[in-house]
Amino acid sequence: MNRKATILKVNPLDPVKITYVPGNKYKTLGRQFQGIPGIEVAPSGRIWATWYSGGKTEGPENFVLIVTSADNGKSWSEPVAVIDPPGNVRAYDPTLWLDPSGRLWWFWAQCYSSDDGKIHDGRAGVWGVYTENPSAEHPVFSAPVRIANGVMMNKPVVLSSGVWALPTAVWEYFGLKLDELKNERFSNMTISTDNGKSFRLQGSADIPHRGFDEHMIVELKDGRLWMLVRTLYGIGQSFSADKGKKWSPGENSNIGGPNSRFFICRLSSGNLLLVNHADISPGEAFKLFNEGKQCRERSHLTACISDDDGKTWKGGLLIDERDEVSYPDGAQDKNGVIRIIYDHERVKQGNILMASFTEEDVMAGKCMSQGSNLKNLINTTGGLK
């Protein structure tokens, strides 16, 4: 096959066909590098997990996959569906989300990636599909829809108005910058006012020293929106008082942590849950950044609770103390159980893990609830062959 001729026919703006009977290439024994996971729980209790893999690292061979568990995470399926664009178009940064009507959405990004290590084309694109039956072992998804330019690796939130707020971003981190996207090269909020039939850009926050954005949005009890963004020193923040049209100047949130993805959500109790790396204080993180030094490695993944809309944090459940644990995502089921998924040593081990616990466990600083457990291995490839 003439690879160059094939590549020329591939357009990253085209939809990709979902593969429902994945071959050996996509099964555990055929994969190597893998990470950046997402998780969601169907009303029936069936757990869904997604991440991306393919090749030895981030690059043109990347694809996204989805697996499931019907026994609270004790056992997991091989991929039940895969999205693998042809040629030098990569699929990456997936996330899962259960919308208000009970549909399971599967989001991912795709862009052109060259063989010489350039993994971003300056535009990329957020795509999504959904299934009406997330309790089925082998669900059928809708046709792929392109939602926005850029990437989105964190869950949308539903505002009190019913509007869906999606944390999309056009990266400014890479050197390739398309002039026509200069007004989108921020931490963006894309919205849907018609339950996912259409999407549009609502507004953007400009956070100095942000890395890959990876932001999340929380609606505070006073009606403001709070955006938290990954930065080179930890986590930055911005606020909006007009439902995301305009955002305050970016500033340090003083939450701290290394330059990495975090997870925040509002629990059924009304309190906020934050999962972040807790081996470095906010002051130390910012001090290191100002001195031009790197923050510590990604370790000590910890969950904490806020009952005052993020002003203070309490508890502290250490989920995983090891180095190279990163990129948490989470979901709370109808029984109050919190599921946190994350990766460990993406290249060396290819581990995807899950922690299950309750809000009471977080406040106690240890697993006390029946069924709570940590470091539950979902999948491992053993790393590079």
HELIX and SHEET records of a PDB file:
HELIX    1   1 ARG A    3  LEU A    8  1                                   6    
HELIX    2   2 ASN A   24  TYR A   26  5                                   3    
HELIX    3   3 THR A   28  GLY A   30  5                                   3    
HELIX    4   4 ASP A  179  LEU A  181  5                                   3    
HELIX    5   5 PRO A  282  ASN A  290  1                                   9    
HELIX    6   6 GLU A  359  ALA A  364  1                                   6    
SHEET    1   A 4 GLN A  34  VAL A  41  0                                        
SHEET    2   A 4 ILE A  47  SER A  53 -1                                        
SHEET    3   A 4 PHE A  63  SER A  69 -1                                        
SHEET    4   A 4 ALA A  81  ILE A  83 -1                                        
SHEET    1   B 4 VAL A  89  LEU A  98  0                                        
SHEET    2   B 4 LEU A 104  TYR A 112 -1                                        
SHEET    3   B 4 VAL A 126  THR A 131 -1                                        
SHEET    4   B 4 VAL A 145  ALA A 148 -1                                        
SHEET    1   C 4 VAL A 157  VAL A 158  0                                        
SHEET    2   C 4 TRP A 164  LEU A 166 -1                                        
SHEET    3   C 4 SER A 187  SER A 192 -1                                        
SHEET    4   C 4 ARG A 200  ALA A 205 -1                                        
SHEET    1   D 4 ARG A 210  GLU A 219  0                                        
SHEET    2   D 4 LEU A 225  THR A 231 -1                                        
SHEET    3   D 4 GLY A 234  SER A 240 -1                                        
SHEET    4   D 4 GLU A 251  ASN A 252 -1                                        
SHEET    1   E 4 PHE A 263  ARG A 266  0                                        
SHEET    2   E 4 LEU A 272  HIS A 277 -1                                        
SHEET    3   E 4 LEU A 301  SER A 306 -1                                        
SHEET    4   E 4 LYS A 314  ASP A 320 -1                                        
SHEET    1   F 4 VAL A 325  GLN A 332  0                                        
SHEET    2   F 4 ILE A 338  HIS A 344 -1                                        
SHEET    3   F 4 ASN A 351  PHE A 357 -1                                        
SHEET    4   F 4 ASN A 373  THR A 380 -1                                        
END                                                                             
